[in-house]
Amino acid sequence: MSGTLLEENKKEHPFTASSGQFLPLGAVLDGGGCHFSVYSLGAYRVELCLFDNQENEIARYPLEVKQGTLWSTYIHKVKAGQLYGYRVYGDYQPENGLLFNEKNLLIDPYARALNRVQHTFSQIQSEFNDSQTVKSVVVDNTFDWQNIKKPKMKNYERILYEVHVKGFSKLNKKIPLKKRGKYLGLSHPESIKHYKKLGITSLQIMPIFSFLSENRLKSLGLTNYWGYNPINFFAPDCRYAESDPVNEFKTMVRELHAEGIEVILDVVYNHTAEAGEGGLIVSLKGFDNRNYYTFEKEVGGNHLNYRYYSNHSGCGNTVNVNYPWALKLTLDSLRYWVTEMQVDGFRFDLAVTLARELHGFNEQSAFFKALLQDPILCEVKLIAEPWDIGPGGYRLGGFPSNWLECNDRYRDTMRSFWRGDTGNIADVATRLLGSRDMFAKRYRSNSTSVNYICYHDGFTLDDLVSYNNRHNEKNGENNRDGHGHNLSANYGFEGPTDNERINRLRQQQKRNMITTLFLSQGTPHFLAGDEMGHSQLGNNNAYCQDNELTWLSWDLTENDQKLFDFTDKIIKLRQESKLFGSVALIDDCISGCDNRDLVKWYHPDGYLMENSDWHATNSQAIAVEFREAKHTGEHWFLILNGSSYQITSNVPKLLFGLTWRVKVDTACSTGELVAQRQFVKGSVQVCAHSMMLLKCVRHIE
């Protein structure tokens, strides 16, 4: 076979073609050339287009060897860096779900790299006029990992730190300009110094799959910043690289691993940037629209209406992971990131969508089964965002036992309590002990609940204590976007203020929520910037703000530095303890007798909580005793006061005769955990809006 091209566009090239291999899919180098293989059901011709470095098409080859739904060819003398794309011929019948159109230059679904990303695509690219379209890139997987291995981490040791590649280092002047906002900025020694000082074990990196911005945002002069709009599941986005996104991503992972830091990717497999009807045709739609996506049935009928894409993601379409080749694409992508790119785990955006089958979410879905039996993927860390917006989409507690789950019940309970809401003491206790109402001990581990106060979608911690309402006007949607139920408080003034009383209270409330997070059972998730006062000026949906509103500032005020110091110390306290994060409860109840030697709940007056106390509508304070089994080792007493007045908390009579030292007092504003060495015997004064942690000591430390 020889390459064909219109005579006026013909370029000289060294390539020749022969029969290729069908699997693995994608572009695979073998030393003498490259195997190209794609899946397409319904096409009657597939052509491979090759481009030079100026993006001029230089050759075109039909994939003449076909096996079922697989098409392949082998092109001799192709090397790494070769640009390519596909044209797929077939019927264009949108009413029947067929969107084949040879005028579209398609991205290889298995492309390991793309030569560029654009803010948007035109609906249809003109034939032989591809200078502005995205090209797939042939990649050489050779990389020197320097014998650095992945960190081996116990589940209870994990501290998740959510970061955006660009936003984290973009404004850090200690990092070379070319590396700021890049993969290499995230792993720069200055960044690593920050993680290590803070006690972070695992970076949870916001989406880095190559993604596109929505046309609507372009019309508003905005762009997609968060990256939850992928166009490919393999290629790391080149906006975060100086020149070579694949090798720079690998370098980032290697350098983080060298410091014992895990890499967890936030991944989006539930939808793509091709959107719904009238959306883009740049990859999956052009190869097999009918099966890669799901569709709604006609009203009152049983037949699918191919003009109505299921929209469980809220982004226009839903990837049909129940279809074998879509499931294979997803699993092959995950395996690639674990083996070739060496990541340690994944946080799945809208994970419920991936387990949807014919009748909705299925706890025994093919997706879950495939992950469990896969010898590679069964060993990585899996974190679910356990909901989507489709029917029956809220599934907290419904994922397999080897999954962790983002716990919004924890977020809402702790925000509500520290805001001063009354009557939720029982829920506070349940969340502190790992949300065993949702994650039963007999089935789930202590680390199952991913506890968080703040996430990328919502208020930052500073905004949570500075605003009563969202302020998303800059997003161009008349402040209608974003969550309206934030459980926040401004304590007397909306936004920044010079009022010292309000500012002191805001700083104290931040310390309260940070301390609560790291003294709770479960896996703590911490939003980057919350340790140093990052504000988005009340914008709780800053997905389209690629600017200083979302980029972290490294010019810290005195209060910011104190907050960082406090956060650093509270994380270290957790890590030095055997109990926080790993109390071995025997059953699922809070106050059942089987657990009373390990955990006891007290009214602040010092007596064991009674039924009426648990249900008191005006309750705002509670105390809990933690101790190791057999009464040896650690012994703690924690008091939480969400009220606006100081309380006297009595040490229970059962604990008289012991010496207690104050280890944490969130009323302390110096950056230390406590203002001074303080020992307690009978009672202790706990300030309004504060919490105190006491440790039993056998001798004066």
CORLINWO-V394827 format. One record per backbone hydrogen bond with DSSP energy under -0.5 kcal/mol. CO is the residue of the C=O (numbers start at 1). NH is the residue of the N-H. If there is no record, write none. Layout:
# CORLINWO-V394827
co = [CO CO]
nh = [NH NH]
This chain:
# CORLINWO-V394827
co = [1 6 6 7 16 18 26 26 27 28 32 33 33 34 35 36 37 38 40 45 46 47 47 48 49 50 50 51 52 56 58 59 60 61 62 64 65 67 67 69 70 71 72 73 74 74 75 75 76 79 82 83 84 85 86 87 87 88 89 89 91 91 93 93 94 95 97 98 101 103 104 106 108 109 112 113 118 119 123 126 130 135 136 137 137 138 139 143 145 151 154 154 155 158 159 159 160 161 162 163 164 165 166 167 169 171 172 176 176 177 179 182 182 183 185 188 188 189 190 191 192 193 194 195 195 201 202 202 203 203 204 205 208 210 210 214 214 215 216 217 217 218 223 227 229 230 234 235 237 238 240 243 244 245 246 247 248 249 250 251 252 253 254 255 256 256 257 260 262 262 263 263 263 264 265 265 267 267 270 272 276 282 283 283 284 284 285 288 288 289 292 294 296 298 303 304 305 305 307 308 311 312 318 319 320 323 323 324 325 326 327 328 329 330 331 332 333 334 335 336 336 337 344 345 346 346 347 347 348 348 350 351 351 352 353 355 357 360 362 365 366 367 368 369 370 374 376 377 381 382 383 384 384 385 385 385 386 390 393 393 395 400 402 404 405 406 407 408 409 410 411 412 413 414 415 416 416 417 424 425 426 427 428 429 430 430 431 432 435 435 440 440 445 448 448 449 449 450 451 456 460 461 462 463 463 464 466 472 472 473 477 484 490 493 498 499 500 501 502 503 504 505 506 507 508 509 510 511 512 513 514 515 516 517 522 523 524 525 526 527 529 529 530 534 536 538 538 541 542 543 543 544 544 545 547 547 554 557 558 559 560 561 562 563 564 565 566 567 568 569 570 571 572 573 574 579 579 583 592 593 595 595 598 600 601 602 603 604 607 610 610 611 613 614 616 619 620 622 623 624 625 626 628 629 634 635 636 637 638 639 640 640 641 643 647 647 648 649 652 653 655 658 659 660 661 661 664 665 672 673 678 680 682 684 684 685 686 687 690 691 692 693 693 694 695 697]
nh = [17 9 10 10 76 74 28 37 29 35 77 30 31 75 28 73 26 71 42 89 63 49 87 61 85 58 59 83 55 52 11 50 4 48 64 66 72 69 70 40 67 38 65 36 18 76 34 78 16 82 138 51 136 49 106 47 89 101 44 45 93 100 96 98 97 306 99 93 104 105 106 86 111 233 236 137 213 213 281 129 133 115 84 112 113 81 141 145 148 153 157 158 158 524 201 202 526 204 528 206 168 169 170 552 172 173 175 179 180 180 182 185 186 187 188 191 192 193 194 195 196 197 198 199 200 262 161 204 205 264 163 266 237 231 232 217 218 219 220 220 222 221 225 229 212 273 236 210 240 241 183 245 248 249 250 251 252 253 254 255 256 257 258 259 259 261 260 262 203 264 265 344 345 205 267 347 269 349 319 275 279 107 286 287 287 288 289 291 292 293 320 310 305 301 298 306 296 308 309 296 314 389 294 321 323 326 327 328 329 330 331 332 333 334 335 336 337 338 339 340 341 343 381 265 348 383 267 349 351 385 353 354 355 355 356 362 360 357 365 369 370 371 372 373 374 378 379 380 346 404 348 386 406 351 352 387 395 393 388 395 398 403 382 384 450 408 411 412 413 414 415 416 417 418 419 420 421 420 428 429 430 431 432 433 435 436 434 521 438 439 443 444 448 405 450 451 523 407 525 458 464 465 465 466 467 489 495 475 477 476 480 486 493 495 500 503 504 505 506 507 508 509 510 511 512 513 514 515 516 517 518 519 519 520 524 451 160 453 162 530 532 534 533 462 539 471 540 543 545 225 226 223 546 547 550 551 556 561 562 563 564 565 566 567 568 569 570 571 572 573 574 575 576 577 577 581 582 585 595 596 598 599 627 625 609 623 606 650 603 613 614 615 616 426 619 423 642 640 602 638 600 636 631 632 628 696 626 694 624 692 622 642 690 689 649 686 650 684 655 656 658 660 697 680 663 695 693 668 671 665 662 660 651 649 686 687 647 690 641 666 639 663 664 637 661 659]
